[in-house]
């Protein structure tokens, strides 16, 4: 297997003693065998580190590390990347799972197509408490797509993932585009809450390539539970943070004026939906941007977003009342 390129599966972890064994087991049991698991414990206060070191005793390709102090989630992602020896990298969040064939099916797209930025797969989101399962991030048939489709979908709405937990990347691209922090006007410390840095991995890498690949199979499994970072934040804060990160990308890398005005329309819709006036920091669209700038909004697109939300709410109410 040494003739095949190595894939590093990165597992940053903090206080996951209940879940980490299942995650590591899904990572190590890949049908593609030239892999390494890089597990970096961010100074857990429970028995997480004991579990991962015991697990590693059975597998020479599982490398475990522990930080001397908690350095925050995003710096721990970077720490995992620094230890990785593989040419290709998969981030496996410590509460998620991947199918045994994930690496085998995703890797050929990056080996054989130099113009492909990354590969992501269809995903199942499963609820720990209720057992409910839903499908997510299915965009069409298995194949290669234009990255403009991905960028526009992320910025103005589409079934595209925010978290890179269902994707495979080249290590060099993650090294270049994993931002520890995101400049912003409201003093948000992005390296400590890790919401926004994740979607920027996708967006920043996508701008460097013309294509990305999608696999129309459920090869990734995201766990919905109360201790996850995204669930612990309320929907309003989650939306504001992602909007700030996306605005950073638009401000610095998007030249298309039509896309900018549609994105601003989405920003306005998100702000109104989640109680703009209840947010003590962001008071106008300009607050999403780091530099002073004029804001133009595609009002027709804004109206379509509002109408879609109204129709969705009516449909939900009709289903609940039936």
Helices and strands as residue ranges (DSSP letters): E 7-13, H 20-28, E 35-41, H 48-56, E 62-66, H 73-83, E 88-91, E 97-98, H 102-112, E 116-127, E 133-136, E 143-146, H 147-156, G 164-166, E 167-170, H 171-177, H 190-193, H 197-206, E 211-224, H 229-232, H 235-253, H 257-273, G 276-278, G 285-288, H 299-321
